[in-house]
Amino acid sequence: MEAEDTVNDLEFLTFETVVEVTRKFQPEWRHGQTVYNVLRVLRPDLEAQIAHTELDCFQHDERVPRLLNWLRTGVPAVPARRP
């Protein structure tokens, strides 16, 4: 994936596909862990932006829909970091 501040439709589809495949090979990972780890591999620039924010789903599966929406809508402004 390109290192830009946007995610196009093809990148998002690729991201979702890699998440699905990764879940099959890493069934012990929770959904949030899988999504976060795939983002870290495919778009480390975006992972760095969301780390320790309300979009960081590594330990919080319930944040996955919000992160996916953030990615799907063209990566708007980065949320504030949590203390």
Rosetta blueprint (number, residue, H / E / L):
1 M L
2 E L
3 A L
4 E L
5 D L
6 T L
7 V L
8 N L
9 D H
10 L H
11 E H
12 F H
13 L H
14 T H
15 F H
16 E H
17 T H
18 V H
19 V H
20 E H
21 V H
22 T H
23 R H
24 K H
25 F H
26 Q L
27 P L
28 E L
29 W L
30 R L
31 H H
32 G H
33 Q H
34 T H
35 V H
36 Y H
37 N H
38 V H
39 L H
40 R H
41 V H
42 L H
43 R L
44 P H
45 D H
46 L H
47 E H
48 A H
49 Q H
50 I H
51 A L
52 H L
53 T E
54 E L
55 L L
56 D L
57 C L
58 F L
59 Q L
60 H L
61 D H
62 E H
63 R H
64 V H
65 P H
66 R H
67 L H
68 L H
69 N H
70 W H
71 L H
72 R H
73 T L
74 G L
75 V L
76 P L
77 A L
78 V L
79 P L
80 A L
81 R E
82 R L
83 P L
